[in-house]
Amino acid sequence: MSFRKVIAAIVSGVFFTGTLPFLTLPANAQKATAEDCTQSVQATWLEHYTAEASTEGECGLGGLILTVRNQAGEIEFADSFGPNDLFGFYDIVTFQAMKLALTDWVGSYADQSSSGKLPPWPQGADGPDAGEFPFFVEEGVTRDLYEDVRAEDRAMVCFIQGGESLLCLVKHPRTGDLEAIGVQTFPG
């Protein structure tokens, strides 16, 4: 094949589709199959809830699922995340690295404290005053409700839910349900 035909093939995309057998990459230069990362880990949150973090499929490609259940096994909270959208899960390519990331996500990175530690929401302000790293209340949470939750000093767990933020769930004092109160940003 002439140089011009090779260039024309590259420009037209033929080279990249592999239709020219003499231009395909050798087997050892082709992308290796990613490791299977299918697994789940569990942690106990606030003494009464089981947080399960799981993923299925190839490392770095499968979605991440967080499910929090009460003692009766009922789901209190569930959400799914993309590995590139969640702090701590970028560029994971092995089963062991995924296991460590899942364990950290629901274990050591989950902040279990109380709502009394939430930043105050001053009268007349648009939201809580958290300084350099703002706290954004969940849709529908009013200042009065927020300040009541702070005053009640409810059990609270905050977990990574993005690249630069934690979602905080508070325990309802009568029903025991976990309710989202808002998102705490952190430097990312």
C-alpha positions, -999 to 999 in steps of 0.1 A, spaced: 0 0 0 13 34 -9 20 61 17 -9 82 4 -33 52 7 -21 46 43 -26 83 52 -61 83 35 -70 52 54 -59 68 87 -78 100 79 -110 82 69 -109 61 101 -102 28 84 -70 25 104 -89 28 137 -115 3 128 -90 -24 122 -102 -33 87 -66 -32 74 -51 -64 89 -15 -53 84 -21 -22 105 -36 -38 136 -17 -38 168 0 -69 181 -20 -89 207 3 -79 235 -1 -41 227 -39 -43 228 -58 -32 259 -59 -60 285 -93 -70 298 -101 -51 331 -103 -71 363 -138 -80 376 -145 -59 407 -179 -74 416 -182 -73 454 -199 -57 483 -188 -46 518 -209 -36 549 -204 -13 578 -226 -3 608 -238 32 609 -252 49 641 -253 15 658 -286 4 641 -281 7 604 -263 -15 579 -246 5 551 -237 -17 521 -215 -5 493 -214 -26 462 -203 -27 426 -206 -51 397 -186 -56 366 -152 -44 354 -131 -22 377 -137 14 370 -167 8 348 -194 -5 371 -217 17 390 -214 21 428 -244 14 449 -250 25 485 -279 9 504 -286 17 540 -310 -6 559 -326 -4 593 -326 -33 618 -358 -48 601 -339 -49 568 -360 -21 553 -342 3 530 -337 37 546 -316 52 519 -303 40 485 -284 57 457 -261 49 428 -230 67 417 -205 66 388 -169 57 397 -156 89 381 -181 111 400 -173 98 435 -142 109 455 -119 79 462 -130 58 432 -110 74 403 -88 51 383 -94 19 403 -83 -11 382 -80 -40 407 -103 -60 429 -82 -53 460 -82 -15 453 -119 -15 448 -124 -34 481 -103 -9 500 -122 20 483 -156 5 492 -145 -2 528 -132 33 532 -164 48 517 -188 33 542 -162 28 570 -135 53 578 -148 81 555 -183 80 569 -185 107 596 -209 96 624 -217 125 647 -247 146 656 -267 173 640 -256 197 668 -224 200 648 -241 214 617 -233 251 610 -258 277 622 -283 292 598 -284 329 608 -318 347 607 -322 364 573 -295 344 556 -301 323 525 -286 292 542 -263 279 569 -230 298 575 -203 273 570 -175 297 560 -153 287 531 -169 253 526 -207 259 525 -234 236 537 -264 233 513 -297 222 528 -318 196 511 -347 209 490 -377 216 513 -357 221 545 -366 254 560 -345 274 584 -369 266 612 -367 229 606 -330 230 601 -325 249 634 -348 225 652 -328 195 639 -296 212 652 -311 219 686 -323 183 689 -287 171 684 -299 141 664 -277 112 654 -262 120 620 -240 103 594 -224 121 565 -208 102 536 -191 110 504 -216 115 477 -196 133 450 -162 146 441 -162 173 467 -191 168 491 -207 148 518 -245 140 521 -257 142 557 -285 120 570 -301 125 604 -321 100 624 -357 111 631 -362 110 669 -396 93 668 -396 70 637 -359 62 635 -360 70 598 -329 85 582 -336 118 565 -313 139 543 -306 173 558 -281 186 533 -247 185 517 -214 196 532 -188 207 507 -151 200 512 -119 209 493 -115 187 463 
